[in-house]
């Protein structure tokens, strides 16, 4: 089975992700492809020296973005490498595992045995992570096979048109009307993630590619959810599943891009540059216990040594709290 990892400018997390794969994934045939959108070459060279079997595929925007990062300039390009992701999926095994660079395995998995179950049961999506939020895997259990729980998604509607009318609108006043009528709620909207996942899941190739129909070079989860509903309606016999326990975790101590909220002068690009450089010269070890996120005390020490006003320890802690809080508000238990 192929493992695809979306990557951008966090080699310290990518290193941890790769370590966890080699420590926990059992499959003599798996191959790893890193789909990178701008991680500077000095960092990627260290990754490839450490993991010579890993294939790094660069996006069409790689040179522009990596140059901006190297020169400490603002990344002006908002282009997303969707074509890179889709082409990688098209060239991947029939079932493939999709991760992001800040994901890591906490438990073992045998991909060969798991793939056999997916094929037998016509499972198109197997979730390995749902952040302890049952709203994201809402449905009744149909069958359990080894480490795989097959479930029947419990959706408000599985018809494309009413789904689009109730959940696909981006206009606030329409959502208010739908909510007043008892049709829309945040919980009902979250239930549709039972048939969709951003990453941390094994996808059947055809299903994943169809999720990106009419993407228009934008990452739009509403569109992908609409495509998921449409595909399910057209293929009612497909199945969805999760592992019995979550096998993958994700980090909440940094981000690949600046988020909407602002904390003082904190800049996530400055933060990542500081941590990247510490990792590059072996002053930041990411091999601590995979049951936890990165070592906070080590990050605090690195930031205090750097003493950069745009990435202070105090502002970073406030930023991380707000970052986590976005997910906790919708029921994720981090």
Secondary structure, 3 states (H helix, E strand, C coil): CEEEEEECCCHHHHHHHHHHHHHHEECCCCEEEEEECCCCHHHHHHHHHHCCCCEEEECCCHHHHHHHHHCCCCCCCCCCCHHHHHHHHHCCCCEEEEEECCEEECCCEEHHHHHHHHHHHCEEEEECCCCCCHHHHCEEEEEEECCEEEEEECCCCCCHHHHHHHHCCCCHHHHHHHHHCCCCCHHHHHHHHHHCCCCCEEEEHHHHHHHCCCCCCCCCHHHHHHHHHHHHHHCCCCEEEEECCCCEEECCCCCCCCCCCCCCCCCHHHHHHHHHHHHHCCCCCCCCCCCCCCCHHHHHHHHHHHCCCCCCHHHHHHHHHHHHHHHHCCCCCC
